Amino acid sequence: MTTPSTLTALSVNLNKVALVRNTRHLGIPSVLFAAAVCLDAGAKGITVHPRPDARHIRAQDVHELSDLLARDWPDAEFNIEGNPFHNLMDFVRDCRPHQATFVPDSETQSTSDHGWTFPDDAERLRPLIAEAKKLGVRVSLFMDPAPEMMAAAKAVGADRVELYTEGYAASRGTSRADAVLALYAEAARAAQAAGLEVNAGHDLSRENLADFLRAVPGVKEVSIGHAFVSDALELGYAAATHDYLRCIDEAQRAG
């Protein structure tokens, strides 16, 4: 199953596959196998977020995935996420992925929970963004849905922003849902007006993805991990990939 290039690209985050593997010393489930099946099923990219404590994705995984994609799926995107002030830049320098997503998480966080702020983070981000881009790596900044921050993200050299979507997911079914979704749409338009492309990720799922993409214009890529791997435990990697692509296609047709 394939999806036209005009659709929002699905990048599968494999952190939770590695988390399960790391509970034993048997090497299963295989991160490389998961990547291969998802890409064969139509996913457009693979995302990993290697944290300094290696509690899920490990350095070896990053290098092996980089080699796998370069060899067998040269058109697929490799996206490495992380804090550029911790361990991310070493992977950027060694692997030169298609995209590096800069995330301001601490070493002790269980998951990412906020975006960069400006002007606070501007000067320390600027040289690292410039370095990544000099290496040929597209830079996306993990951002809250704050329209007023988007021009500043462009000013420090970012190519894209990834809208942090936990707030959207948490608002579903509440009286705030419409207003929250409207804020994401406004943030996307502000980013695009500033010359940025827009990604999105965090707590997106089969239940909320299509609605998000229908409302938020021009999303280039969604990175989905926790919900995707949870679905894959029940459906299998290929069927889960197909169903997320169905959500993307539904949103496209509705638009």
N, C-alpha and C positions, 0 to 999 in steps of 0.2 A: 504494500500500500504506500503510495506517495502522496505528497501534497504540493500544490503549486508554490513556486517561490514567492508569490505575492502574499501568501498567507503568513500570519504570525508564526515564527519558527519555534518549535518545541525543543528545548534543551533539557535533558534528563539529568538531574543531580543524583549522583550515586553514593553520597555520603552514608546513607542508611544501609546500603548493601554492605559497605565496608564495616559499619558498626556491628552488624550481626556476625560477620566473618571474624572480627577481632575478639569475640567472646570465647573462641576456641583456637587451637593451633593447627587446624586442618586445611586452611586455605579456601574454605567454602563458606558462603557462596562467593563465586568469583566475580570480582569487579569487571574484569576484562570480558567475561562471558556476557554479563548484563549489558555492557556497552555495545557489544556486537549485535545482540538480539534487538536492542532498542533501535540502533541505527539501521539494521536490516528492515525493521518494521516501519521506518519512515521518520524517526526522530532526526532533527537537523543538527543536533549537537549534544555534547556531553559537558556537564558542569561538575566540578569538584571544589570543595572548600577544605583544604588541608590546614588544620589548626596546629599550633606549636606542640601540643601534647599528643598529637597523632592518635586521638581517640577514635577516629574513623578512617578517613583517607590518610594514607601514609605516603612518604616521599617516593617510595618505590612505585606505588600506584600511579602517582602523577607522571612519572617518567615512562612507565609502561603504557599508560593510556596515550600519552603524547606520541609514542612510537607507533602504537596500533592505529591511531587515526591517520597519522601521516602515511602509513603504509597501505592501509586497506580502505580508508574513507577520507581521501584528501580534500573532498569538498565539505566535509562535516566540520562544524566549529568546535574548538576546544576552548572552554571558558574556565579559567582558574580564579576562584574568589578568595578573598582573605584581606587581612589587615596589612597594608604595605609597610607598616612600622614594626611588624613582627616577622613573619617568614615568607610573605607572598613574593617579595621582589627576587628572592633567590630562585624561585620557580619561574618567574617571568624571564630572568636572565638565562636560565638553563634551557627552558623549553620553548620560549617564545610562542606562547599560545596565540590563537586568533584574538582572544579578548581576555583582559584582566579586569575583574570587578573588584574595586577597592571598597572594603567594608570596615566600618569603624568598631569592630567588636573587641572586647577584652579577652584575655587568655582564659578567663574562668567562665565566660558566658556559655550556656548550653546551646544557644542559637542566637543569630543576629536579631537585635531588637530596636535599632534606631539607625538613622542615616547621618551623613555628614552635615555640618552646619557651617554657614558662612556669615561673616568673614572669619570666624574663629579658626577654621581648619585650612584656610586658603594657602597661606605661605608655606606650611609644611608639606602640603599635597603637591604644590606646583612642580618642584624639581623631580619628584618621583613619577608624576604623570608624564613629564617631558622625557624622562629616561625610558619609560615603557614605550612611548610613541616612537622614540628614536630607534628602538629595537623592532619596530614594525608591529607593535601590539596595540590593538584598539583598547581604550580605557573607558570603562563604565563606572560611574560613582553610585553607590547605594544611597538612596535619598528618600526621606519622608515626602509625602505628597504636599510639598510646600511651594506653591507657584512662585513666591517671591525669591526663592533660592536658586531658581533654574538659570538665570542669566549669570549668576556668580559661578555656578558649576561650569558653564561654558567658558567663563573668563579664566579659570585656572587651567584650561586645556583639555577638559574631558570631551570625549566623542559622544558618549551616551550617558544616560542616567538609568538606573534600575529602581523603579518605584517600589518601595517596601510595602507590601500589600496585606500585612497582618491586620491593619486597621479595617480594611475593606472586608476581609473574611470575618472578623469579629462582629462587624456591624450587621451582618446578614440577619434578617428576621426581626430587627429592632426598629424603633421609630427613627433612628438616625441613618438608616441605610441609604436612602436617596441622597441625603446631604453629603454623606461620606463619599459615595460614588461620584457625585458631581465634583467634589474636591479633587479626586484623582483625575477626572477628565480635564479639569482646569489646569492641574499641574502638568499633564501631558502636553496640553496646548501651549503652555508657557515654555516648556522645554523645547518644543519644536520651533516656536517663534524665536528662541534664542540660538537656534542652529544645532540643537542636540537631537539625537535619535533616542527612542524610549524603549526600555526593557521593563519587565515586571517580574516580581517573585516574592514568595513567602506565604505559605498557607493557601495558595491556589490549589484547586481540586476540581474533579469532574463536576461537582455540584455548583461551583461558583465561577468557573473559568469563562464560559460562554457569555454570561451576563456582564462580566468585567470587560471583555473584549468588545462587546456590542456598545458599551457606554464610553470606553476610553479610546480615543482615536489614535490610529497609527502605531500600535505597539509592535515593535519589530521582533521581539523574542520574549518568551516566558521560560523561566527556569523553575522546574518543579521537582521536588525530591521526596519529602516526607509522605505526602498524599499519594504520589506516584508509586513509591515502593510499597506502601500499604495496599494499594489496589493490585499491584503486581503479585503480592502474596496470595491473593485470591484468584486473579485472572490470568496470571502469567505476564512476563515482560511484553511480549508482542501484542497481546490483546489489550493490555493497559495502554501501550503506545497508540494503538489504533483508536481507542476510545478517547484519548486526549486529542488526537488529531480530528476526530469527529466533532468534539466541542469547538475546536478552532474553526473548522469548516462551517459549523452551524452559525457561529458568530459572523463569519465572513458573508454568508448568504443572507443573513438577517440585515446586514449593513447595506 
